Amino acid sequence: MINKNLIKLRANVTDRATGMTGSITHWTMNMSQQVKYLFQPNGLDPETGQPLKKIYLEDARLEVRPEDYAFVEIPFEILGSKVKDTASGFKGMAIEFMMHTNGCFHVVIQPKGLIKKTNLPAQPHDFDLRSCTGKKIQTLTEEERAEDVRQRPSPVGDAMDAVRSSAPNL
């Protein structure tokens, strides 16, 4: 485990580059311990009525108050290890973590090898860490897991895919 001083999720901040104000909705950490944040600007698109597009950025772009930071304990030893999603059987190397606004903690898994048809690497996918197994992943009892799910529900769908496709700075 490592402790990192990170911007709190839901903190109200300003992006120095765009001048936009908004909230931090997610953070990610890769195998180099680099952290990026998903920033949701305040407001709606006047043409569509939809929320403005989120921006994936680093903390150096943000105006943040000292009280907007908190230490977070992260099971960093999992990154770089082999993991498997128990529901789908998807397996590979844990390459990144993603923390969601309501506390759900996901791991991004990169499978090994290439897709025969394209000769390109398979796409990574993110999964709720609680649904994964691996030598470095702590196993929870059914009671511990139920309580953890109650306290930190998992979002539905492939959240990282949505982040990667909608965030302009990836």
N, C-alpha and C positions, 0 to 999 in steps of 0.2 A: 504494500500500500504506500501511496505517496499522498502528501497534503499539498494542494495548490490553492493559492489565493486567486479566486476567480470572481468575475462580475456576477452578481446574483441574477438569477432568472427573474424576469418581470421588472428589472431595474429600468427606470426611465433615464435615457441617455440621449446625447446628441452626436450625430455623425459629423465629424469635423469637415470631411470632404464635401458632403452634399449640403450641410447645414440643417438637415432634417432631424426632427426629434422623434423618439419612439421608444420601444421596449425591446429588451433582449428576451428571445423566446427559447433559444437552444444554445448549447455550446458543444463543440467537438474537440477531441484531443487525439492526435495521431501518435505513431510510434516514436516520434522525436520529441514528444511532450509539447508540441506546438498546439496552441488553443486558438480556435476561431469561434466567432459568435454569429448567430442568426439574428439580425436586427429587423424588427417589424416597424416601419415608419408609421406615424400617426396619420390617419386619413383614409379616404376612399378615392378610387379612380373616378373622376367626374363623368366619364363616358359610360362606364360599365357598372358603377356602384359597388365594385369589388374592392377588397382591401388592396392597398398599394403593395407592390412586389417586395418581398423580403430581400435583404442584402446580406450576403455572407462576408464577414470582414473580421479583421484582427482588432485587438483592444487599442492599439496605438491610434486608430482612427476615431476613437470615442472619447467624448468628454464625460468623465465619470467622477462622482464624488467618492471620497474614501469610504463612506458608510455603505456604498453600493457593492463592496467586495466582501467575500466570506471565504473562509478556508473550507475546502471540500476534500474528503478522503476518497481517493480513486484507486481501484485495484489494478494499478498499472502493469503488474507482473503478468496479467492475462494477455496484453498486447504482445504479438510475436509468437504466441503459442497456438497450438492446433485446437480448434473448437468445432462443435457440431450443434446445429439447431435440431432439437429432438423431434419437433413436429414434422419438419420437411425432410430431414436427413441431410440438408445442405451443410457442407463442411469445408474447412480451409483454415487460413491463418487469420487471427484477430488482428485487424490493422488500425482500428479507430474506435473510439467511444463517442456516443452521442447522448447528451442529457436533455430530456424534454422538460417543458415548463412545469408540469405537474409531478415531476420526480422520477418518471420512468427512465431507466438507464439501459441504453442499447449498445450492442457491439456490432461493428461492421466486419463481415467475414469475406475474405478474398479466397476463392477456390484456386487450387493449383492447376496449371496446365492451360492448354489452348483449345478453343472450339475448332473442330476439324474443318467445318465448312468455310470459316472466315480466317482461320489461323490467327485469331485475336484472343486475348485473355477473356475469360468469362467475367461478367459484371459482378462486382461485390454487392452484397445485400446486408441490410441491418436487421437485427433481431433483438427482442427483449432478452437481456442477459439471463434472466430467470428461466428462459426456455432452452438454454444452451448447456452443454456439458463440455468438460475438458479437464486436463490435469490441474490447471491453475484456477478453475472455477469452483467456488465454495458450493457445496450441495446443501440445499435448504430442506428441512423437514416439511411435510404437507402443511402443518400449522404455521410455520415460519413463512412459507411461500404465500399462503392465503392472507396472512396479515400484511405482508409486503405488497401484495397486489392491491389490497384494500387501501393502503396508504399511498401507493404510487401506481395508479392504473396505467396500462400501456396504451399508447395510441393505436388506432387501427390502420392497416395498410403499410406500405413500404415508405416510411417517413423519409429516409435518406434519399430515396429515388426522387421524391417530391422536392426535397431541398436542392439536390443537384440540378434538377431540370428547371426550377423556377428562380434560382439565385444566379444573378448575372456575373458574379465575381468568382466562380469556381474554376 
